[in-house]
Amino acid sequence: MLTARQRPAPWTGHGDVAVRITRDGRGLERGRPAEGQQPDADSVALVLIHPDTEAALTSTLQCARTRIHGAWIDPYRLLTHAFAGRSLPADVNLST
């Protein structure tokens, strides 16, 4: 997991992403791009989803590309709010 965290696989514009929801970037969440999302867009429309159940945790959010850590892989589950038994912050803003 540490290697994956330090050298994430690049996100190609398809599939789920690992998103840093805090500015310090320590925690990651699983995001799924919205239907019809253009892979090369500056801002990515996505929904944060539960890493195990894949239930939507948020409505569609605009996510700056700088917040995308890389392609989602299962070991990142250990870094999510869900794994820690916590809810996402109510004021999640990924636009900057």
Backbone hydrogen bonds, N-H to C=O, Kabsch-Sander energy under -0.5 kcal/mol:
donor,donor_aa,acceptor,acceptor_aa,energy
5,R,1,M,-2.5
6,Q,2,L,-2.3
7,R,3,T,-2.9
12,T,10,P,-0.5
17,V,31,G,-2.6
18,A,70,G,-3.0
19,V,17,V,-0.6
19,V,29,E,-2.9
20,R,67,R,-2.9
21,I,19,V,-0.7
21,I,27,G,-0.6
25,G,22,T,-1.0
28,L,79,L,-1.3
29,E,19,V,-2.1
30,R,49,I,-0.6
31,G,17,V,-2.7
31,G,29,E,-0.5
32,R,47,V,-2.6
34,A,45,A,-3.2
37,Q,34,A,-2.1
41,A,38,Q,-1.5
44,V,63,C,-3.1
45,A,43,S,-0.5
46,L,44,V,-0.6
46,L,61,L,-2.7
47,V,32,R,-2.2
49,I,30,R,-2.8
50,H,55,A,-2.6
54,E,50,H,-1.5
57,L,48,L,-3.5
58,T,48,L,-1.1
61,L,46,L,-3.4
63,C,44,V,-2.8
63,C,61,L,-0.6
64,A,62,Q,-0.5
64,A,94,L,-3.1
65,R,42,D,-1.3
67,R,64,A,-2.2
68,I,65,R,-1.4
69,H,18,A,-2.9
69,H,67,R,-0.6
70,G,18,A,-1.1
71,A,9,A,-2.7
72,W,16,D,-1.9
76,Y,73,I,-1.8
77,R,74,D,-2.2
78,L,75,P,-1.4
79,L,76,Y,-2.5
80,T,77,R,-1.7
84,A,80,T,-1.4
85,G,82,A,-1.2
86,R,81,H,-2.8
92,V,89,P,-0.9
